[in-house]
Structures are given as C-alpha cells and as structure tokens.
Amino acid sequence: MLALINFAGVVAILVGSLFVGRFFYLKFRGKPTGLYEENEFGQLEDKYEHVGQGGLMFVLAFLVSSYVGIFLIWVPFLNLFL
C-alpha cells in the first residue's frame, strides 16, 4: 500500500513540475515576431523571439522543481511513516 502511495505521489509531483516548466517556457520564449511558418498539419504558427531559451528554462524548471518536490519534500515526508 505504501508503494502505491509513493508512486502516486511521485507521479503527481512530476505532473506539477510539468506545469511549472510550462509557466517558465511561456515567460522566457519572448514575444511573437509577426512572422509565421507552416507546421506539419498545414496550419500557420507564430514564430517567437527566444524559443530555445524558453525550452532551456522549461527543462531547468522541470528538473529543479521535480528534484525539490521528490527528494526534499516527498521522501522526508514518507520517512515519517516508516
């Protein structure tokens, strides 16, 4: 039972970290340039100023928030029950 609770907690932290990473991606990618490019479905998409920087910040925010959530909060919390 404790393993199931642990698994659910880790998955919830990882999903929450995805939202944190998405927030930083949207903040750091910059403003639209006004130029458009066609994607694989034939739809036009905006080009943004700093998409690479946004992607880097997404990865960094995801890794940091998942590390903090799992190893600095979740694991010590579970040790209270052992």
C-alpha positions in Angstrom: 0.0 0.0 0.0 2.8 2.4 0.8 4.4 1.7 -2.6 1.2 2.7 -4.3 1.0 5.9 -2.3 4.7 6.6 -3.1 4.1 6.0 -6.8 1.0 8.3 -6.9 2.9 11.0 -5.1 5.9 10.9 -7.4 3.6 11.0 -10.5 1.7 13.9 -9.0 4.9 15.8 -8.4 6.2 15.2 -11.9 2.9 16.4 -13.4 3.1 19.5 -11.2 6.6 20.0 -12.4 5.4 20.0 -16.0 3.1 22.9 -15.2 6.0 24.8 -13.5 8.2 24.2 -16.6 5.4 25.3 -18.9 5.0 28.5 -17.0 8.7 29.3 -17.4 8.7 28.3 -21.0 5.9 30.7 -21.8 7.6 33.5 -19.9 11.0 33.1 -21.5 10.1 32.4 -25.1 9.5 36.0 -25.8 7.0 37.9 -27.9 5.8 36.9 -31.3 7.9 38.2 -34.2 5.0 38.7 -36.5 6.4 36.0 -38.9 4.6 32.8 -39.5 5.7 29.3 -40.5 3.6 26.4 -41.6 3.6 23.3 -39.4 3.2 19.6 -40.5 -0.6 19.9 -40.4 -0.7 22.9 -42.9 -1.6 25.4 -40.2 0.3 28.7 -39.7 2.1 29.2 -36.4 3.7 32.3 -34.8 7.5 32.4 -34.6 8.7 33.7 -31.2 11.9 35.5 -30.3 13.6 33.1 -27.9 12.1 29.7 -28.3 15.4 28.0 -27.5 15.8 29.9 -24.3 12.2 29.1 -23.4 12.9 25.4 -23.9 16.0 25.5 -21.8 14.1 27.2 -19.0 11.4 24.6 -19.3 13.9 21.8 -18.8 15.7 23.5 -15.9 12.5 24.4 -14.1 11.2 20.9 -14.6 14.3 19.3 -13.2 14.7 21.6 -10.3 11.1 21.5 -9.2 10.9 17.7 -9.6 14.1 17.3 -7.5 12.8 19.7 -4.8 9.4 18.0 -4.8 10.6 14.4 -4.7 13.8 14.4 -2.7 13.5 17.4 -0.4 9.8 17.2 0.4 8.2 13.8 -0.6 10.9 11.4 0.6 11.3 13.0 4.1 7.5 13.1 4.4 7.3 9.4 3.7 10.1 8.6 6.2 7.7 9.9 8.9 5.5 6.8 8.3 8.4 4.2 8.3 
